Amino acid sequence: MKSDSDGLLKYLNECHTPYHSAEYLAGMLEKAGALRLREQDAWDIEYDRTYCFIKNGTMLCFFRISSSKEPVKCGFHIAGAHHDAPGLRIKPAVSTTDDGYERLTVEPYGGLIHHVWMDRPLSCAGRVFYAEDGEVKHADFDMRKPFAVIPSAAIHMVPGVNDGAKFDMQTEIRPFAAQSENGEKHFTERVIRAAGIEGKQLLSFDMQLYDAAKADYAGLDEEFISASRLDDCEMAYAAVAGAVSGDAAPESFIAFIYDHEECGSASDRGAQSGVLESVIERICSKIGYSKEDMYRALSLSVIFSADMAHAAHPSYKNTGDPNTVVKLNKGPVLKINSNQSYATSGEGCAFFKKLCIENDIPYQEYVNRSTVKGGRTIGPMLSAKCGAVAADIGNPILAMHSVRELGGAYDVHHMRRLFSAFL
């Protein structure tokens, strides 16, 4: 159990953006023998070998076709997760100087909780695009030092600060980056230096702030994990770790780690893109399948949509269903919603439970409280695209969408084993 959660912590502390995550996870696959592909090249696909590629920097796809589990007879096992997280993204204006301070201009990404970003040391990472030799190139960077802070107003100045505090994202959520008495701005220069592109023409960027405190264990016996981006980087890591582990099942699988789930998935790298269909068609053509063979394989396929689940919070008992109380460290959660916010069907539910029972993996079930609508996942999108049976799953956490979430250290191992059995 410890090795799996140690691996997750190392990954979280190395990968503060989807760009870094995609490369890190692809590196895990390559270390285990996977062959890196490029979308623009012609593919040669062999049975029983793992392949991977990164699309536009932040979507990772990896797959293997098993000679002992032919898709036309057994279907594909399809997994989907994402590695973007709610947070603060840097706007094109980058920064302004106000009253002797350089302050960053940011906008919210996804459904973040605003107040938890206040008074917290922040750093910045991302990708920059620049011109060199007549071409557009890119470089990833991570400043890896706490330099920015969004100071809150003192309670003496704003006496009602604890009364349901609300913040103006345009004027109040402004990270202080430096002192600047003469009005000069230095942040962009530091980004260029961190990216190693001094002397190059900066064209554009994709930058985000992150909590500079490291992901780590919590609890008297280190039974918890306190970290940013558990939702949904934990599932991204577990899927890859499961695929490369020594006890991985020899299934024919296709897995995607998507971007932009937190803002609707409608992008070239999101679950609403056509990449799922194109990859399936491409693989099938390379192994000699006809269109009818591909449709036969899809009719036998199963999807696991992996996104973190809500653990019951003892301080907020009226937010969850009292008959299905989900707890940390009690195993993966099967998420069910009759209105299809989650894609789990009766058949998908049975498949999930059978897999857990056969592999001695503890599991739990989650349904929304009848008065709470709850969130959505990529599961319904993926299931609708290929008409396959699906189950929405995830590990339980508290403080979902906070800058720092709380999960169970043992659950990492349980979910990794579930992906090993599925993939």
C-alpha positions in Angstrom: 0.0 0.0 0.0 2.8 2.5 0.9 4.6 2.1 -2.4 1.4 3.0 -4.3 0.7 6.1 -2.2 4.4 7.1 -2.2 4.3 6.9 -6.0 1.2 9.2 -6.1 2.9 11.8 -3.8 6.0 11.8 -6.0 3.9 12.3 -9.1 1.8 15.1 -7.5 4.9 17.0 -6.4 6.5 16.7 -9.8 3.5 17.6 -11.9 1.7 20.9 -11.3 0.0 21.2 -14.7 -1.5 18.8 -17.3 1.6 19.4 -19.5 3.9 18.1 -16.9 1.5 15.3 -15.9 1.2 14.0 -19.5 5.0 13.8 -19.9 5.5 12.1 -16.5 2.8 9.5 -17.0 4.1 8.8 -20.6 7.5 8.3 -19.0 6.1 5.7 -16.6 4.7 3.9 -19.6 7.9 4.1 -21.6 9.9 2.8 -18.6 7.7 -0.2 -18.6 8.3 -0.9 -22.3 5.6 1.2 -24.0 6.4 2.7 -27.4 5.7 6.4 -27.8 3.7 7.2 -31.0 3.0 10.5 -32.8 -0.5 11.2 -34.2 1.0 12.5 -37.5 2.9 9.4 -38.2 1.7 6.1 -39.7 1.2 3.5 -37.0 2.3 -0.1 -36.9 0.5 -1.9 -34.1 1.6 -5.2 -32.7 -0.4 -7.4 -30.3 0.7 -7.5 -26.7 2.6 -4.3 -26.8 1.6 -1.1 -25.0 1.6 2.2 -27.0 1.1 5.8 -26.0 0.9 9.3 -27.4 0.3 12.8 -26.2 -2.1 15.0 -28.1 -1.4 18.8 -28.1 0.5 18.7 -24.9 -2.1 17.6 -22.3 -4.1 14.6 -23.5 -2.5 11.2 -22.9 -3.7 8.0 -24.6 -2.3 4.6 -24.1 -3.4 1.2 -25.3 -2.6 -2.5 -25.8 -4.3 -5.1 -27.9 -4.1 -8.6 -26.4 -3.7 -11.7 -28.4 -5.4 -13.7 -25.7 -8.3 -11.3 -25.4 -9.2 -10.4 -29.0 -11.5 -7.3 -29.0 -13.8 -8.9 -31.5 -14.4 -11.7 -29.0 -13.9 -9.9 -25.6 -14.4 -6.2 -26.4 -12.2 -3.3 -25.3 -11.7 -2.2 -21.7 -11.9 1.6 -22.0 -10.7 3.8 -19.2 -11.1 7.6 -18.9 -9.8 10.1 -16.4 -8.5 13.7 -16.4 -5.7 15.7 -14.9 -6.9 19.3 -15.0 -8.1 20.8 -11.7 -9.9 23.9 -10.7 -7.6 26.8 -10.0 -6.3 30.2 -11.2 -5.0 30.8 -14.7 -2.9 33.7 -15.8 -4.6 36.2 -18.1 -2.9 37.7 -21.2 -2.3 41.0 -19.5 -0.1 39.0 -17.1 0.3 41.6 -14.4 -0.2 45.3 -13.4 1.5 47.6 -10.9 -0.6 49.1 -8.2 0.6 51.3 -5.3 4.1 49.9 -5.6 3.2 46.2 -6.1 3.3 44.0 -9.1 0.1 41.9 -9.0 -0.9 39.1 -11.4 -4.1 39.1 -13.4 -5.9 35.8 -13.1 -9.2 34.2 -14.0 -10.9 31.2 -12.4 -10.7 27.8 -14.1 -13.4 25.3 -13.3 -15.5 25.3 -10.1 -12.9 26.4 -7.6 -13.5 27.4 -4.0 -12.3 31.1 -3.8 -11.4 31.7 -0.2 -9.0 28.8 0.2 -6.6 30.5 -2.2 -6.1 33.5 0.1 -3.0 34.0 2.2 -1.4 30.9 0.8 2.1 30.7 -0.8 1.7 30.1 -4.5 3.9 29.2 -7.4 3.4 29.1 -11.2 4.0 26.5 -13.9 2.9 25.9 -17.5 3.9 26.1 -21.1 5.2 29.0 -23.2 5.2 29.3 -27.0 7.9 31.2 -28.8 9.4 31.9 -32.2 12.7 30.4 -33.3 14.1 30.0 -36.8 10.8 30.8 -38.3 8.9 28.2 -36.4 6.7 28.1 -33.3 8.2 26.1 -30.5 7.3 25.5 -26.9 8.9 25.0 -23.5 7.4 23.8 -20.2 8.5 25.5 -17.0 7.8 25.3 -13.3 9.1 28.1 -11.1 9.1 25.7 -8.1 9.3 28.4 -5.4 6.6 30.1 -3.4 6.6 33.7 -4.6 3.0 34.9 -4.9 0.3 35.5 -2.2 -3.2 36.8 -2.3 -3.5 38.7 1.0 -7.0 38.9 2.5 -8.4 42.0 4.2 -7.9 42.2 8.0 -11.0 41.5 10.1 -10.4 45.0 11.6 -11.0 46.5 8.2 -13.7 44.2 6.9 -15.6 43.1 10.1 -18.0 40.9 8.1 -15.3 38.9 6.5 -16.5 35.6 8.2 -20.1 36.2 7.2 -20.3 34.2 4.0 -17.4 35.9 2.4 -17.6 36.7 -1.4 -14.7 37.9 -3.5 -14.6 40.0 -6.7 -12.4 37.8 -9.0 -11.4 40.8 -11.0 -10.2 43.1 -8.2 -9.7 41.1 -5.0 -8.3 37.8 -6.2 -5.0 39.5 -7.3 -1.8 37.7 -6.3 1.1 39.9 -5.1 4.2 38.9 -7.0 6.8 41.6 -6.3 7.5 45.0 -4.9 7.6 47.6 -7.7 8.1 51.2 -6.7 9.1 52.4 -10.2 6.2 50.6 -12.0 8.4 48.0 -13.7 7.1 44.5 -14.2 9.3 41.5 -13.7 7.1 38.4 -13.7 7.2 37.7 -17.5 11.0 38.0 -17.4 11.2 35.4 -14.6 8.9 33.0 -16.6 11.1 33.3 -19.7 14.1 32.6 -17.5 12.4 29.6 -15.9 11.5 28.2 -19.3 15.0 28.7 -20.6 14.1 30.8 -23.6 16.0 34.0 -23.0 16.5 35.9 -26.2 13.5 34.3 -27.9 10.3 36.0 -29.1 7.6 35.0 -26.6 4.3 34.5 -28.5 1.8 33.1 -26.0 1.5 31.0 -22.9 -0.7 28.7 -20.8 0.2 29.3 -17.1 -1.5 28.5 -13.9 -0.8 29.1 -10.2 -0.6 26.2 -7.7 -0.3 25.7 -4.0 3.4 25.7 -3.3 3.1 23.4 -0.2 4.0 19.8 -1.1 1.5 16.9 -1.2 2.1 14.8 1.9 0.7 12.3 4.3 -1.6 13.5 7.2 -3.2 11.7 10.2 -1.5 10.3 13.3 -0.7 7.1 11.4 -0.3 8.7 7.9 -3.6 7.2 6.9 -4.6 10.4 4.9 -3.2 12.3 2.0 -3.4 16.1 2.0 -2.7 17.4 -1.5 -3.8 19.7 -4.3 -5.3 18.2 -7.5 -6.3 14.8 -6.0 -9.4 15.4 -8.2 -8.6 14.0 -10.6 -4.8 13.4 -10.8 -5.1 10.5 -8.4 -7.2 8.6 -11.0 -4.8 9.5 -13.8 -1.9 8.1 -11.8 -3.8 5.0 -10.7 -4.8 4.2 -14.3 -1.2 4.3 -15.5 0.3 2.6 -12.5 -2.3 -0.1 -12.9 -1.5 -0.7 -16.5 2.3 -1.0 -15.9 2.1 -3.1 -12.7 3.3 -6.7 -12.5 -0.1 -8.0 -11.8 -1.9 -6.2 -14.7 -4.5 -8.4 -16.5 -3.9 -9.1 -20.2 -6.9 -7.2 -21.5 -7.2 -5.3 -24.7 -7.5 -1.8 -23.4 -7.6 1.8 -24.5 -7.1 4.5 -21.8 -7.4 8.3 -22.0 -6.2 11.0 -19.5 -8.1 14.0 -20.7 -7.8 17.8 -20.2 -10.5 20.4 -19.7 -13.0 18.2 -17.8 -13.4 20.9 -15.2 -14.8 23.4 -17.8 -17.0 21.0 -19.8 -14.6 18.8 -21.9 -15.4 20.6 -25.1 -11.9 21.0 -26.6 -9.4 19.3 -28.8 -8.1 17.5 -25.7 -11.3 16.9 -23.9 -13.7 14.0 -23.6 -16.1 15.6 -26.0 -13.5 15.6 -28.8 -13.5 12.9 -31.5 -10.2 11.3 -30.3 -11.8 8.3 -28.7 -13.5 7.3 -32.0 -10.5 8.0 -34.1 -8.2 6.0 -31.9 -10.5 3.0 -32.0 -10.9 3.2 -35.7 -7.2 3.6 -36.2 -6.3 0.6 -34.0 -8.9 -1.6 -35.6 -7.7 -0.8 -39.1 -4.1 -1.6 -38.1 -5.0 -5.1 -36.7 -7.0 -5.9 -39.8 -10.5 -5.4 -38.5 -13.4 -4.5 -40.8 -15.9 -1.8 -39.8 -18.3 -4.6 -38.7 -15.5 -6.2 -36.6 -15.0 -2.8 -34.9 -18.8 -2.5 -34.1 -18.8 -6.1 -32.8 -15.9 -5.2 -30.5 -17.6 -2.1 -29.2 -20.8 -4.0 -28.4 -18.7 -6.1 -26.0 -16.8 -3.2 -24.5 -16.9 -1.8 -21.0 -16.0 1.7 -19.9 -14.6 2.8 -16.5 -14.9 6.6 -16.1 -12.6 7.4 -13.2 -13.2 10.6 -11.3 -12.9 11.2 -7.5 -16.0 10.7 -5.3 -17.5 12.5 -2.3 -16.8 11.0 1.1 -19.4 11.7 3.7 -18.4 14.7 5.9 -19.3 14.4 9.6 -19.7 18.1 9.9 -22.2 18.4 7.0 -24.4 15.4 7.4 -27.3 16.8 5.4 -25.2 17.0 2.2 -25.1 13.2 1.5 -27.4 10.3 1.3 -27.7 8.8 4.8 -28.1 5.2 3.5 -24.9 5.1 1.5 -22.2 6.6 3.7 -18.9 6.7 1.9 -15.7 6.7 4.0 -12.0 7.3 3.3 -9.8 4.2 3.1 -12.7 1.8 2.5 -12.1 1.3 -1.2 -13.1 2.5 -4.6 -16.5 4.1 -5.0 -19.1 3.2 -7.6 -21.1 6.3 -8.4 -24.8 5.9 -9.4 -27.3 8.5 -10.6 -30.6 7.6 -12.3 -30.5 10.9 -14.3 -27.2 9.9 -15.9 -25.0 12.5 -14.3 -23.0 9.3 -13.8 -22.9 6.7 -16.6 -23.2 3.6 -14.3 -25.8 1.2 -15.6 -27.1 -2.0 -14.0 -24.8 -4.0 -16.2 -21.8 -1.7 -15.5 -22.5 -1.9 -11.8 -22.5 -5.7 -11.9 -19.3 -5.8 -13.9 -17.6 -3.5 -11.4 -18.7 -5.5 -8.4 -17.7 -8.8 -9.9 -14.2 -7.5 -10.7 -13.8 -6.2 -7.1 -15.0 -9.5 -5.6 -12.8 -11.6 -7.8 -9.7 -9.6 -6.9 -10.5 -9.1 -3.2 -10.8 -5.3 -3.6 -13.1 -3.5 -1.1 -15.7 -1.2 -2.7 -18.4 1.3 -1.8 -21.4 2.9 -3.5 -22.4 6.5 -3.8 -25.6 8.2 -4.7 -26.5 11.9 -4.3 -28.8 13.1 -1.6 -32.2 13.4 -3.3 -32.2 17.2 -2.8 -28.7 17.7 -4.1 -28.0 17.7 -7.9 -24.3 16.8 -7.7 -21.7 17.0 -10.4 -21.2 15.3 -13.7 -18.3 13.2 -15.2 -17.0 12.3 -18.6 -18.6 8.9 -18.2 -21.9 9.7 -20.0 -20.0 11.4 -22.8 -17.7 8.3 -23.4 -20.6 5.8 -23.1 -22.8 7.8 -25.5 -19.9 8.0 -28.1 -19.4 4.3 -28.5 -22.6 2.8 -27.0 -20.7 0.7 -24.5 -21.7 -0.4 -21.0 -20.1 2.0 -18.4 -19.4 2.4 -14.7 -18.4 5.7 -13.0 -15.9 5.1 -10.3 -13.5 7.1 -8.1 -11.7 7.2 -4.8 -13.4 9.1 -2.0 -12.1 12.5 -0.9 -13.1 15.5 1.3 -12.8 19.2 0.4 -13.3 18.4 -3.3 -12.2 21.4 -5.5 -10.4 23.0 -2.7 -6.8 24.1 -3.3 -6.0 21.2 -0.9 -8.1 18.1 -0.7 -8.0 15.2 1.8 -8.0 11.6 0.6 -7.3 8.1 2.0 -3.7 6.8 1.7 -4.9 3.2 1.5 -7.4 3.9 -1.3 -4.6 4.6 -3.7 -3.5 0.9 -3.5 -7.1 -0.3 -3.8 -7.7 1.7 -7.0 -4.4 0.8 -8.5 -5.2 -2.9 -8.1 -8.6 -2.3 -9.6 -7.0 -0.7 -12.7 -4.5 -3.6 -12.8 -7.5 -6.0 -13.0 -9.4 -3.9 -15.5 -6.5 -3.1 -17.8 
